[in-house]
Amino acid sequence: MLSPQMMSCTSNRPWSSLKTPSTTAPSTTAWTPAPCGCTDATTPGCVSGSWPPPSRRCCCWPSWSARPPCPGPRTPAIGRSRGTQPCGLTESIEMFCLLVFCLDLAMKSYLIGWEEFKKCKWLISYTVVLSVSIIDWVLSISMLCHENLRVRRLFRPFFLLQNSSLMKKTLKCIKRTLPEIASVILLLALHLCLFTMIGMLLFAKTDDQQKNEEWLLHFRDLPQSITSLLVLLTTANNPDVMIPAYSQNRGYSIFFISFSVIGTYCLMNLLTAIIYNQFRGYLLMSLQTSVIRRRVGIRAAFQVLSCQRSQTGAQVLVRIDAVLKVMSRVKMKSYYRDAINAAVQAHADVGVMDREQFRKVFDELDKDRITEHPPLPQYSSVVLQKLQLLCSHYYLTVLGNAVALTNVMCICTVLVLNSEKTTVERNNSNLEIINLCFIIYYLLEMSVKVFAFGWRGYLSYRNNIFDGVLTVLLLVLTRCRNSSLHMILSSLAASGSAPFVFVNYQSIPPKNLVLVFIWEGGSKGGDNLLFSPSSYCSYFEAQ
């Protein structure tokens, strides 16, 4: 018997170097694999070694003994293995969500009443789906989570649809659109089937194997033919379908051109137009319905408020103070509340409003909010006033966008030139100096905008906030040495035409590094440098 130390070892030789046993070998003595390496070099009869994959094990046998075949290698696990959750962990979270949905269903049923509940198909479906999910959850717990199929997982998208009014409108629109596009879909199906049969006749199998390439690849049977023409219809990788036949005979192009013209450029465009028209019509109908509902609500509110005052003849009126009191309790955005109150105050001299005036007051809800920026700071000096007028001009923003675009082009050019170089071979010193000039411009642009608009005016523009945050963030990131982080930030900034730059001091020559030191000391007042003077001294000594 062999000792356990001799039976377990780790080979450092690839499995391709092991000899395979002969099919005519009479016994195991004919098996002569290459010596396996052992983790224990002191084991007698074994050759020490180290095999990089630790998961491949083989038997280690003394050189004087018969060597039976080693067991096959164990496949190493790819990635991190997923842990197995205990039964009831995810089920408890799922039960909590189901209880929340049950509470939501109970509240909706109580508020709308039983009669309306029976008319609402969504709530009835909500009840059925919740019942099936709870029953399936109980079965899962009773079987200790060993069931093969969990039906409740199939119904999870329903909860998203049921609780989203937009998704309900989309489904209703699709339902209304299907009868309109059914005829076009039928035409597409007939077109596809007709050309499938023609294609199977044109590209039939022949005795010449060299001419069977199109048949072998795309028209071998009916399902494959329909799939190939469907790919050709959707213009996805369609040259793969046409090129083999076109290479064999140029006349086959008539078949593919006819199919594409009728299917892709006529029927598909017609289908797209019908779908767009139906969705557009449904959107307009939804807007009209919303306007009608609002007017009905305004009319009902007028009737309720008019009961608080005796009628003057045949005309029904409401009091101004009653409207203002109601508006103070309504939950809406402050901007619209103030606009409606201002429109109501316009009739304060009369004290009452009729039905038409009451309706026009709520037209303020249809108006977009106009953002008013803070007033510009006032300067007494004529020179400062002219500078303020110059710095607040729109062309300054255009110039900043042009400079940002130039910065993008510089970085893209350098990336293309350095694409074949390693990080050690790259010399980005010139680019760093150029980017340093860009960041100086961005800081200058931010400073003049703050001077022209003031802090409140500068922060009232979202694009100024975005540009300013990126500029400050880039200054902070100059401490980092990871240029890929700067590249990511540069891509983000390019999407918004915002400033970006990445500076790596280790790649700047000493003569240019002095300029960086002077600029940073001047911009930060010499108190809060991004790079300490001792680091500069050590860098010069290294050079």
C-alpha positions as CSV (number, residue, x, y, z in Angstrom):
1,M,0.0,0.0,0.0
2,L,1.1,3.5,-0.7
3,S,1.2,6.2,1.9
4,P,-1.3,9.1,1.7
5,Q,1.7,11.5,1.1
6,M,2.5,9.5,-2.0
7,M,-1.1,9.5,-3.2
8,S,-1.7,13.2,-3.2
9,C,0.4,15.7,-5.1
10,T,0.1,18.6,-7.4
11,S,1.6,18.3,-10.8
12,N,3.3,21.2,-12.4
13,R,3.3,19.8,-15.9
14,P,0.5,20.4,-18.4
15,W,-1.8,17.5,-19.1
16,S,-0.8,17.5,-22.8
17,S,2.6,16.2,-21.7
18,L,1.2,13.0,-20.2
19,K,1.3,10.0,-22.4
20,T,-2.0,8.3,-23.2
21,P,-2.3,4.5,-22.6
22,S,-2.0,2.2,-25.6
23,T,-5.2,0.5,-26.7
24,T,-3.3,-2.8,-27.0
25,A,-1.6,-2.6,-23.5
26,P,-2.1,-6.0,-21.7
27,S,-1.8,-4.6,-18.2
28,T,-1.3,-1.4,-16.2
29,T,2.4,-1.8,-16.3
30,A,2.4,-0.5,-19.9
31,W,1.1,2.8,-18.6
32,T,4.1,5.2,-18.3
33,P,2.9,8.7,-17.6
34,A,5.4,11.4,-17.1
35,P,6.3,11.8,-13.4
36,C,3.9,13.9,-11.5
37,G,5.1,16.7,-9.2
38,C,4.4,16.7,-5.5
39,T,3.7,19.4,-3.1
40,D,5.8,17.5,-0.6
41,A,9.3,17.3,-2.0
42,T,10.4,14.9,0.7
43,T,8.1,12.2,-0.4
44,P,10.2,9.2,-1.7
45,G,9.8,8.2,-5.2
46,C,8.3,11.5,-6.4
47,V,9.6,14.3,-8.5
48,S,9.0,17.7,-6.9
49,G,7.5,20.5,-8.9
50,S,4.9,23.2,-9.0
51,W,1.9,23.2,-11.3
52,P,0.2,26.6,-11.6
53,P,-3.4,25.4,-11.6
54,P,-3.9,24.1,-8.0
55,S,-7.2,22.5,-8.9
56,R,-5.7,19.8,-11.1
57,R,-4.6,16.8,-9.0
58,C,-2.9,13.6,-10.1
59,C,-1.6,10.5,-8.4
60,C,2.0,10.4,-7.4
61,W,3.6,7.0,-7.7
62,P,7.1,5.7,-7.0
63,S,9.2,5.3,-10.1
64,W,9.6,1.6,-9.5
65,S,5.9,0.8,-9.3
66,A,3.2,0.2,-11.9
67,R,1.4,3.5,-12.6
68,P,-2.3,3.3,-13.2
69,P,-3.9,6.2,-15.1
70,C,-4.3,9.4,-13.1
71,P,-7.8,10.7,-12.6
72,G,-9.0,13.6,-14.8
73,P,-8.5,17.2,-13.7
74,R,-11.1,18.9,-11.8
75,T,-12.6,21.9,-13.6
76,P,-11.7,25.1,-11.7
77,A,-14.5,27.3,-10.6
78,I,-14.9,30.3,-12.8
79,G,-15.6,33.5,-10.8
80,R,-16.9,33.6,-7.2
81,S,-19.3,30.9,-6.3
82,R,-22.8,31.9,-5.3
83,G,-23.8,31.2,-1.7
84,T,-27.0,29.3,-1.0
85,Q,-29.4,31.3,1.0
86,P,-31.3,29.5,3.8
87,C,-34.9,28.6,3.1
88,G,-37.1,31.5,4.2
89,L,-34.8,34.4,3.8
90,T,-36.0,35.6,0.4
91,E,-39.4,34.2,1.1
92,S,-39.8,36.4,4.1
93,I,-39.0,39.5,2.0
94,E,-41.4,38.3,-0.7
95,M,-44.1,37.8,1.9
96,F,-43.6,41.3,3.2
97,C,-44.1,42.7,-0.3
98,L,-47.2,40.5,-0.8
99,L,-48.7,41.9,2.5
100,V,-48.0,45.4,1.3
101,F,-49.8,44.6,-2.0
102,C,-52.7,43.1,0.0
103,L,-53.0,46.2,2.1
104,D,-53.0,48.3,-1.1
105,L,-55.8,46.2,-2.6
106,A,-57.8,46.4,0.6
107,M,-57.6,50.2,0.7
108,K,-58.5,50.6,-2.9
109,S,-61.5,48.2,-2.6
110,Y,-62.7,50.1,0.5
111,L,-62.4,53.5,-1.1
112,I,-64.1,52.8,-4.4
113,G,-66.8,50.4,-3.0
114,W,-67.9,47.0,-4.1
115,E,-69.9,48.1,-7.1
116,E,-67.0,49.9,-8.7
117,F,-64.6,47.1,-7.7
118,K,-66.6,44.6,-9.7
119,K,-66.3,46.8,-12.8
120,C,-62.5,47.3,-12.5
121,K,-60.7,44.5,-14.4
122,W,-57.3,45.6,-13.1
123,L,-58.4,45.2,-9.4
124,I,-60.0,41.8,-10.2
125,S,-56.8,40.7,-11.8
126,Y,-54.9,42.1,-8.9
127,T,-56.9,39.9,-6.5
128,V,-56.4,36.8,-8.6
129,V,-52.6,37.3,-8.9
130,L,-52.2,38.0,-5.2
131,S,-54.2,34.9,-4.3
132,V,-52.1,32.7,-6.7
133,S,-48.9,34.2,-5.4
134,I,-49.8,33.6,-1.7
135,I,-50.8,30.0,-2.4
136,D,-47.6,29.4,-4.3
137,W,-45.6,31.0,-1.4
138,V,-47.3,28.7,1.1
139,L,-46.5,25.6,-1.0
140,S,-42.9,26.7,-1.3
141,I,-42.6,27.0,2.5
142,S,-44.3,23.7,3.1
143,M,-41.9,22.0,0.7
144,L,-38.8,23.6,2.3
145,C,-38.0,25.5,-0.8
146,H,-37.4,22.4,-2.9
147,E,-40.2,23.0,-5.5
148,N,-39.2,22.8,-9.1
149,L,-41.4,25.7,-10.3
150,R,-42.4,28.9,-8.6
151,V,-45.4,30.3,-10.4
152,R,-45.5,33.5,-8.5
153,R,-42.3,34.7,-10.2
154,L,-44.1,34.8,-13.5
155,F,-46.6,37.3,-12.1
156,R,-44.1,39.8,-10.8
157,P,-44.2,42.1,-13.8
158,F,-48.0,42.4,-13.3
159,F,-47.4,44.4,-10.1
160,L,-45.4,46.9,-12.0
161,L,-48.1,47.3,-14.6
162,Q,-50.9,47.5,-12.0
163,N,-49.3,50.3,-10.0
164,S,-48.2,52.4,-13.0
165,S,-50.8,54.5,-14.8
166,L,-48.4,55.1,-17.7
167,M,-48.0,51.4,-18.3
168,K,-51.7,50.9,-18.2
169,K,-52.1,53.7,-20.9
170,T,-49.4,52.1,-23.0
171,L,-51.1,48.7,-22.9
172,K,-54.5,50.2,-23.7
173,C,-52.9,52.0,-26.6
174,I,-51.3,48.8,-27.9
175,K,-54.7,47.1,-27.5
176,R,-56.3,49.8,-29.6
177,T,-53.5,49.7,-32.2
178,L,-53.6,45.9,-32.8
179,P,-56.8,45.9,-34.9
180,E,-55.3,48.7,-37.1
181,I,-52.0,47.0,-37.7
182,A,-53.4,43.5,-38.0
183,S,-53.9,43.9,-41.8
184,V,-50.4,45.2,-42.3
185,I,-49.0,42.3,-40.2
186,L,-51.0,39.9,-42.3
187,L,-49.5,41.4,-45.5
188,L,-46.0,41.0,-44.0
189,A,-46.7,37.4,-43.2
190,L,-47.9,36.7,-46.7
191,H,-45.0,38.6,-48.2
192,L,-42.6,36.5,-46.1
193,C,-44.2,33.2,-47.0
194,L,-44.4,33.9,-50.7
195,F,-40.7,34.9,-51.0
196,T,-39.8,31.9,-48.8
197,M,-41.3,29.5,-51.3
198,I,-39.7,31.4,-54.2
199,G,-36.3,31.3,-52.4
200,M,-36.6,27.6,-51.8
201,L,-37.3,27.0,-55.5
202,L,-34.4,29.3,-56.6
203,F,-31.8,27.9,-54.2
204,A,-32.7,24.2,-54.3
205,K,-30.1,21.6,-53.8
206,T,-28.1,20.6,-56.9
207,D,-25.6,17.9,-57.7
208,D,-22.8,20.5,-57.8
209,Q,-21.7,21.0,-54.2
210,Q,-20.0,24.3,-55.0
211,K,-23.4,25.8,-55.9
212,N,-25.2,24.6,-52.8
213,E,-23.7,27.2,-50.4
214,E,-26.8,29.4,-50.3
215,W,-29.0,26.3,-49.9
216,L,-26.8,25.0,-47.1
217,L,-26.6,28.2,-45.2
218,H,-30.1,29.8,-45.6
219,F,-32.6,27.7,-47.5
220,R,-32.1,24.1,-46.3
221,D,-35.6,23.7,-44.9
222,L,-38.7,25.8,-44.2
223,P,-37.9,27.2,-40.7
224,Q,-34.4,28.1,-41.8
225,S,-35.7,29.8,-44.9
226,I,-38.3,31.9,-43.0
227,T,-35.6,32.8,-40.4
228,S,-33.2,33.9,-43.1
229,L,-35.7,36.1,-44.9
230,L,-36.9,37.6,-41.6
231,V,-33.3,38.6,-40.9
232,L,-33.2,40.1,-44.4
233,L,-36.5,41.9,-43.7
234,T,-35.3,43.5,-40.5
235,T,-32.0,44.6,-42.2
236,A,-30.0,43.0,-39.4
237,N,-26.9,41.3,-40.9
238,N,-28.7,41.1,-44.2
239,P,-25.5,40.9,-46.3
240,D,-24.9,37.5,-44.8
241,V,-28.0,36.3,-46.5
242,M,-27.4,37.9,-49.9
243,I,-23.7,37.6,-50.4
244,P,-23.3,33.8,-51.1
245,A,-26.0,33.8,-53.8
246,Y,-24.8,37.1,-55.2
247,S,-21.3,35.7,-55.5
248,Q,-22.5,32.7,-57.4
249,N,-24.8,34.6,-59.8
250,R,-25.4,38.3,-60.1
251,G,-29.0,37.7,-61.3
252,Y,-30.0,36.5,-57.8
253,S,-29.8,40.1,-56.7
254,I,-33.2,40.7,-58.4
255,F,-34.8,38.4,-55.9
256,F,-33.3,40.1,-52.9
257,I,-33.9,43.6,-54.2
258,S,-37.5,42.9,-54.8
259,F,-37.9,41.4,-51.4
260,S,-36.3,44.3,-49.7
261,V,-38.2,47.0,-51.7
262,I,-41.6,45.5,-51.0
263,G,-41.0,44.3,-47.4
264,T,-38.5,46.7,-45.9
265,Y,-39.3,50.0,-47.7
266,C,-43.0,49.6,-48.2
267,L,-44.7,47.3,-45.7
268,M,-42.4,48.1,-42.8
269,N,-42.6,51.8,-43.3
270,L,-46.4,51.5,-43.5
271,L,-46.5,49.5,-40.3
272,T,-44.3,52.2,-38.6
273,A,-46.6,55.0,-39.8
274,I,-49.7,53.2,-38.6
275,I,-48.2,52.6,-35.1
276,Y,-47.0,56.2,-34.8
277,N,-50.4,57.5,-35.9
278,Q,-52.3,55.4,-33.4
279,F,-50.0,56.3,-30.5
280,R,-50.2,60.0,-31.5
281,G,-54.0,59.9,-31.6
282,Y,-54.2,58.1,-28.3
283,L,-51.9,60.8,-26.8
284,L,-54.1,63.6,-28.0
285,M,-57.1,61.8,-26.8
286,S,-55.5,61.4,-23.3
287,L,-54.8,65.1,-23.2
288,Q,-58.4,66.0,-24.2
289,T,-59.7,63.6,-21.5
290,S,-57.5,65.3,-18.9
291,V,-58.7,68.8,-19.9
292,I,-62.4,67.6,-19.8
293,R,-61.9,66.1,-16.4
294,R,-60.3,69.3,-15.1
295,R,-63.2,71.4,-16.4
296,V,-65.7,69.1,-14.8
297,G,-63.9,69.4,-11.5
298,I,-63.7,73.2,-11.8
299,R,-67.4,73.4,-12.6
300,A,-68.2,71.2,-9.6
301,A,-66.1,73.3,-7.3
302,F,-67.9,76.4,-8.5
303,Q,-71.3,74.9,-7.7
304,V,-70.1,73.9,-4.2
305,L,-68.7,77.3,-3.5
306,S,-71.7,79.2,-4.9
307,C,-73.9,77.5,-2.2
308,Q,-72.1,79.7,0.4
309,R,-73.8,82.8,-1.0
310,S,-77.3,83.7,-2.0
311,Q,-77.9,84.0,-5.7
312,T,-78.2,87.5,-7.2
313,G,-81.1,87.2,-9.6
314,A,-80.5,84.4,-12.1
315,Q,-76.7,84.7,-12.0
316,V,-74.6,82.4,-9.7
317,L,-71.6,84.0,-8.1
318,V,-68.8,82.9,-5.6
319,R,-67.1,85.1,-3.1
320,I,-63.4,86.0,-3.4
321,D,-62.6,85.3,0.2
322,A,-64.1,81.8,-0.1
323,V,-61.9,81.0,-3.1
324,L,-58.8,82.3,-1.3
325,K,-59.6,80.2,1.8
326,V,-60.0,77.1,-0.3
327,M,-56.7,77.7,-2.2
328,S,-54.8,78.0,1.0
329,R,-55.8,74.4,1.9
330,V,-55.2,72.9,-1.6
331,K,-52.0,70.9,-2.0
332,M,-50.2,72.1,-5.1
333,K,-46.9,73.8,-6.1
334,S,-46.4,77.1,-4.6
335,Y,-45.8,78.7,-8.0
336,Y,-49.2,77.8,-9.3
337,R,-50.9,78.7,-6.0
338,D,-49.4,82.1,-6.1
339,A,-50.4,82.6,-9.7
340,I,-54.0,81.6,-9.1
341,N,-54.2,83.8,-6.0
342,A,-52.9,86.7,-8.0
343,A,-55.6,86.1,-10.6
344,V,-58.3,85.9,-8.0
345,Q,-57.1,89.1,-6.3
346,A,-57.6,90.9,-9.6
347,H,-61.4,90.7,-8.9
348,A,-61.1,91.8,-5.3
349,D,-62.6,95.2,-6.0
350,V,-65.9,93.5,-7.0
351,G,-65.7,90.8,-4.3
352,V,-67.4,88.1,-6.4
353,M,-66.7,86.1,-9.6
354,D,-69.1,84.5,-12.0
355,R,-68.6,81.0,-13.6
356,E,-66.6,82.2,-16.6
357,Q,-64.2,84.2,-14.5
358,F,-63.8,81.3,-12.1
359,R,-62.9,79.0,-15.0
360,K,-60.4,81.4,-16.5
361,V,-58.6,81.7,-13.1
362,F,-57.5,78.1,-13.3
363,D,-56.0,78.5,-16.8
364,E,-52.9,79.4,-14.9
365,L,-52.3,75.7,-14.4
366,D,-51.6,75.4,-18.2
367,K,-48.9,78.0,-18.2
368,D,-45.3,76.9,-17.9
369,R,-43.2,78.3,-15.0
370,I,-40.9,81.1,-16.0
371,T,-37.6,81.0,-14.1
372,E,-36.6,84.4,-13.0
373,H,-32.9,84.8,-12.3
374,P,-31.6,87.1,-9.6
375,P,-30.8,90.7,-10.8
376,L,-27.2,91.4,-11.8
377,P,-25.0,93.1,-9.2
378,Q,-24.7,96.8,-9.5
379,Y,-21.2,98.4,-9.9
380,S,-20.6,102.1,-9.6
381,S,-17.4,102.1,-11.8
382,V,-18.0,102.6,-15.5
383,V,-15.1,100.2,-16.3
384,L,-16.6,97.5,-14.1
385,Q,-20.0,98.0,-15.8
386,K,-18.5,97.5,-19.2
387,L,-16.7,94.4,-18.0
388,Q,-19.9,93.1,-16.6
389,L,-21.7,93.7,-19.9
390,L,-18.9,91.9,-21.7
391,C,-18.7,88.9,-19.3
392,S,-22.4,88.4,-19.2
393,H,-22.7,88.2,-23.0
394,Y,-24.0,85.0,-24.6
395,Y,-20.9,84.7,-26.9
396,L,-18.8,84.0,-23.8
397,T,-20.7,80.7,-23.3
398,V,-20.3,79.9,-27.0
399,L,-16.6,80.5,-26.7
400,G,-16.4,78.2,-23.6
401,N,-18.2,75.4,-25.6
402,A,-15.7,75.9,-28.4
403,V,-12.8,75.6,-26.1
404,A,-14.3,72.5,-24.5
405,L,-14.7,71.0,-27.9
406,T,-11.1,71.8,-28.7
407,N,-10.0,70.1,-25.5
408,V,-12.0,67.0,-26.5
409,M,-10.3,66.9,-29.9
410,C,-6.8,67.2,-28.2
411,I,-7.5,64.3,-25.9
412,C,-9.0,62.1,-28.6
413,T,-6.0,62.8,-30.9
414,V,-3.5,61.8,-28.2
415,L,-5.5,58.7,-27.4
416,V,-5.4,57.6,-31.0
417,L,-1.7,58.3,-31.3
418,N,-0.9,56.4,-28.1
419,S,-3.3,53.5,-28.7
420,E,-0.4,51.1,-29.7
421,K,1.9,52.2,-26.9
422,T,2.1,50.9,-23.3
423,T,1.6,53.2,-20.3
424,V,5.4,53.2,-19.8
425,E,6.1,54.2,-23.4
426,R,3.6,57.1,-23.4
427,N,4.9,60.6,-23.0
428,N,2.0,62.9,-22.1
429,S,4.0,65.9,-20.9
430,N,2.9,68.1,-23.9
431,L,-0.7,67.1,-23.4
432,E,-0.5,67.8,-19.7
433,I,0.8,71.3,-20.3
434,I,-2.0,71.9,-22.9
435,N,-4.6,70.7,-20.5
436,L,-3.2,72.9,-17.8
437,C,-3.8,75.9,-20.1
438,F,-7.4,74.6,-20.6
439,I,-8.0,74.4,-16.8
440,I,-6.7,77.9,-16.3
441,Y,-9.2,79.1,-18.9
442,Y,-12.0,77.2,-17.2
443,L,-11.2,78.8,-13.9
444,L,-11.0,82.2,-15.5
445,E,-14.3,81.6,-17.2
446,M,-16.0,80.6,-13.9
447,S,-14.5,83.6,-12.2
448,V,-15.7,86.2,-14.8
449,K,-19.2,84.6,-14.7
450,V,-19.3,84.9,-10.9
451,F,-18.2,88.5,-11.3
452,A,-20.9,89.3,-13.9
453,F,-23.9,87.4,-12.4
454,G,-23.0,87.3,-8.8
455,W,-23.0,84.1,-6.7
456,R,-26.8,83.8,-6.7
457,G,-27.1,84.5,-10.4
458,Y,-24.3,82.1,-11.2
459,L,-25.9,79.3,-9.3
460,S,-29.3,79.9,-10.8
461,Y,-28.1,78.4,-14.1
462,R,-27.9,74.6,-14.0
463,N,-25.2,74.4,-16.7
464,N,-23.0,76.8,-14.6
465,I,-23.4,74.5,-11.6
466,F,-22.4,71.5,-13.8
467,D,-19.4,73.3,-15.2
468,G,-18.3,74.6,-11.8
469,V,-18.6,71.3,-10.1
470,L,-16.5,69.5,-12.8
471,T,-13.9,72.2,-12.7
472,V,-13.5,72.0,-8.9
473,L,-13.5,68.2,-9.1
474,L,-10.8,68.2,-11.7
475,L,-8.7,70.4,-9.5
476,V,-9.1,67.9,-6.6
477,L,-8.3,64.9,-8.9
478,T,-5.0,66.4,-9.9
479,R,-3.7,64.8,-6.8
480,C,-4.5,61.4,-8.3
481,R,-2.1,59.4,-10.5
482,N,-4.8,57.3,-12.1
483,S,-5.2,58.7,-15.6
484,S,-8.1,56.4,-16.4
485,L,-10.2,58.2,-13.8
486,H,-9.5,61.4,-15.6
487,M,-10.5,59.9,-18.9
488,I,-13.8,58.8,-17.5
489,L,-14.4,62.3,-16.1
490,S,-13.4,63.8,-19.4
491,S,-16.0,61.7,-21.2
492,L,-18.6,62.8,-18.8
493,A,-17.6,66.4,-19.3
494,A,-17.6,66.0,-23.0
495,S,-21.3,65.0,-22.9
496,G,-22.2,68.3,-21.4
497,S,-19.6,70.5,-23.2
498,A,-18.0,71.1,-19.8
499,P,-14.4,71.7,-18.9
500,F,-12.1,68.8,-18.2
501,V,-8.4,68.2,-17.9
502,F,-6.1,65.7,-16.4
503,V,-2.7,66.6,-15.0
504,N,0.1,64.2,-14.0
505,Y,3.0,66.0,-12.5
506,Q,5.3,63.1,-12.7
507,S,5.3,63.4,-16.5
508,I,6.0,67.1,-16.7
509,P,9.6,68.2,-17.3
510,P,11.3,70.2,-14.5
511,K,11.5,73.4,-16.5
512,N,7.7,73.3,-17.1
513,L,7.0,72.1,-13.6
514,V,8.1,75.5,-12.2
515,L,5.2,77.1,-14.1
516,V,2.8,74.7,-12.5
517,F,4.2,75.5,-9.0
518,I,3.9,79.3,-9.6
519,W,0.4,79.0,-11.0
520,E,-0.9,76.8,-8.1
521,G,0.8,79.0,-5.5
522,G,-0.8,82.1,-7.0
523,S,-4.3,80.6,-7.5
524,K,-4.4,79.1,-4.0
525,G,-2.7,82.0,-2.2
526,G,0.3,79.9,-1.4
527,D,-1.5,78.3,1.6
528,N,-3.3,75.3,0.2
529,L,-1.2,73.8,-2.6
530,L,-2.3,70.8,-4.4
531,F,1.3,69.5,-4.3
532,S,3.5,70.3,-1.4
533,P,6.9,72.0,-2.0
534,S,8.7,69.1,-0.5
535,S,7.3,66.8,-3.2
536,Y,8.6,69.2,-5.9
537,C,12.0,69.2,-4.3
538,S,12.1,65.4,-4.2
539,Y,11.0,65.3,-7.8
540,F,13.8,67.6,-8.9
541,E,16.3,65.5,-7.0
542,A,15.0,62.4,-8.8
543,Q,15.4,64.1,-12.2
